[in-house]
Amino acid sequence: MTDTTHASQILRRLPIILIGVVAVLGAFFFRDSLSFDALAQNREALLAFRDSHYFLAALGFVALYAVIVAFSLPGATIMTLTGGFLFSLFPGALFNVVAATLGAVAIFLAARWGFGAQMARRLEGSDGLVRKIKDGIDENQWSMLFLIRLVPAVPFFLANLIPSVVGVSLFRFAVSTFLGIIPGAVVYTSVGAGLGEVFAAGETPDLGVIFEPHILLPILGLCLLAALPVLLKTLRGKKGL
């Protein structure tokens, strides 16, 4: 390997390396800054700024949320709640989804640019959850892309990383991310929209609300709908044996 080739590889990997470094530093330095307590303490100042500079507040919120997602910093859930608290269910949910999608696209592009071909070869030899997601994407991209967004068990960072190295187009990734995170975003944004009463009572929000049957069952139904093409293809393959 020539010095030029080696330097080129390092340059290509700089974005994803930067994301990793910032994520580690952010987990250490900002874990207390982006918390429910911090939101409670600064709620009046945030509301005052929103009332005085609504457009700037909305733009700044989306930008900050996108950066938090892009660099895998702690506080994404708090940001979703903040979106509901500051901007209500709508347009708060829209701001949350747009910001999270922008951050996810940043990770997707950084990983594809830095590790595309090499990472794809490694995934071919992997096993477990990562290999199952990769195989599913290879079989039916749209279904699996929606499924990994809807299923809470799949880490958000992993759902951004794997599609970037298995040939998923940026358009499919962005669309499936935007639409796939809407159910969860709406639930948590609605919780954030009711934080005024929670603050007044001196309580903390119930983030386990997403596991309530009336919320979880519709999301599971969407998961089944997303997985249906994969299941049908598997059944047809077995019948053909």
N, C-alpha and C positions, 0 to 999 in steps of 0.2 A: 504494500500500500504506500503510495507516494505521500509526501508531506502535504501536497495540494489537496489530495483526496481526503486525507485525515482532517485537515482544516475545514474542508467543505462539510464533512459529516458533523463536526462539532458545531459549526455555524447553523446547520439545519436543526440541530437538537437544542439549540439555545432556548427557544420559546418554551418547550416542554420542561426543560431543566429549570428554567426560571419559575415556571408554575409550581414545580415540586419544591423548590427552595422557599418560595413565598408561602406556600401552604404550610410547611414545617414551622417557619418563623411566625406565621399568623396564628397557628394553633397555640403557640407559646405566649405571644405578646397581646393578642386581641381576643382571647377567649372570654375575658370579663367585660370588654368594651361593647361587644355585640351580644347583649344578654337581655333577658326580660327586665331585670332590675334597672339596667341602663335606660331602657325604653321608658320605664315607669318614672324614673327620675327626671328625664328630659322631655316628657310628653308635652308639657305646656309650651316650652320653647319651640318644639317641633310644630305644634298646632299653630302657634303664632306666626312662624315663618311660612307655613303653608298658606295661611289666610292672607298674608301680605304679598307673597310671591308664589302663586300657585304653579304657574308654568315652570319656573325655575326649580321649585320643590319637586315636581313630578319628574323633570328631566334629571335632576341630581339623584333622586331615589332610584330610578331605572339604571343610571350609570353605576351607582355604588353597588346595587344588587348584582348587576352583570359582572362587575369586578370580583365580588365575593364568590360568585359561582365559578368564574373563570380561573381563579387562583385557589379554589377549594378552601376558602377561609371559613372559620366557624361563624355561624350566625345566619345561615340561609333561612332557617325556619323563623327566626326572629324578624328577618326582613320581610318575609311573607306576612307575618302578623302585623308588622308596621305598615305594609301596603294597605291592609284592610283598615287599620286604625286611622291612618291619615286620609285615605281616599275612598273609604267605604267599600262595599262589595264590588261595586262598579263605579269608576274604572279601576279600582284597586286590583282586582283579579287580573285585568288586562295588563296592567303595569307589571305585576308579578310574573305573569307568563312570558311577556316580551323580554323582561330582564333575564329570567332564567334561561330562556332560549338563546339569547345573545351570548351569555356566559358559556353555555354548553357548546355552541358553535365555535367559540374561541378555543376550547379544549380540543374539540374535534379537529380543527385545522392545525393546531400546534402539534398534536400527536401524528396526524397524517404526514405533515411536512417533515417531522423529525424521525419517525420510526416506521413509516408505512410498510415497506417491503420486509424489513427485518423482523418487525413485530408479527407480521402475518405468518412468517415461517415458524416462529416460536409458538403461536397459537395453534398451528397445525399439530404440534406435538404435545399440547397441553391436555388436561382432563378436568373433570369436575364441572362446576357451574360455568366457568369461562368457556370451556369447550362446547357445552350444551348451547350457550347463547350464540356462539360463533356458528355452530352447525345449523341452528335454527335460522339465523340470518341468511346463511348460504341457501337454505331451502326456500324460504319465503320472506324476503326482506321486509315488506310492509307490515306483515303480521307480527313478526318478531320485534320490529322496532317499536310498534305500539305496545306490545306486551311488556317489554322491559321497562317502558315508562309507566305503565299502569300498575305493575306488581311492586309493592313497597320493598320486597326482599332484595331487589336488585339495586345495589348502591348507585347513586346518581353519577359518580365519577366513572364507574365501570361501564355504565350505559352510554357514556360519552366516548370512552376510549376504544372499546371493541369495534363499534361500527366504523371508526376512522381507519382501521387497518384491514378491513375485509371487503373493500370495494363498494361500500355504500356511498351513493352520491350525496353531495352537500344538500341538494334540494330535498331528497327523501329524508335525510337526517333532520333538517330544520323543520320540515312540515310535521313529521311524526313526533318530534320533541314538543313543538308548540301545541299540537292537539292532544298528545298523550299526557301531558302534565296538567291539563285543564281541570280534570276532576279533583285531584288533590289540592291544587292551588285554590280552587273555589271553596273547598272545605275550610282550609286554614285561613283564607282571606276573610271568610265569614266569621271565624273565631276572632280575628283581629278587629273586625268591624264592631264587635261587642266589647272591646277592651275598656271602653269608657266606664261601663258598669263594673267590670272586674277591678279596675283601679280604684273606683269609689268604695268598693267593698273591702279593699285591701287583700284581695285574693290573687291567685295565679290562674291562667287559662288552662282549660282541660284539653291538652294536645292529643289525648287518647280518643277524642271524639270521632276520629276517622275509623275507629274500630267498632263504633256503634253499628248494630245490624242494619238500620235504615240507611246508613251511609256506605258501609262496607259491602253489603250485598249488591247494590247497583254497580260498584266499582269491580267486584268480582265478575258480575255479568258482562261488563265491558272486556275484562280479561279473557273470558271464555269466547266472546265474539271475536276478539283479536286472534285468539289461538285456533279458531275453527278451521281456517284454511290449512294450517299445518296439520291438524288432526285428520282432516279429510284426505289430505295427500298421503299421510301415513297409512290410513286405512286402505286406500286404493292400492298402495304399494304392497300391502300384505295380501290383498286379494289377488294381486297379480303373480304372487309366488306359486 
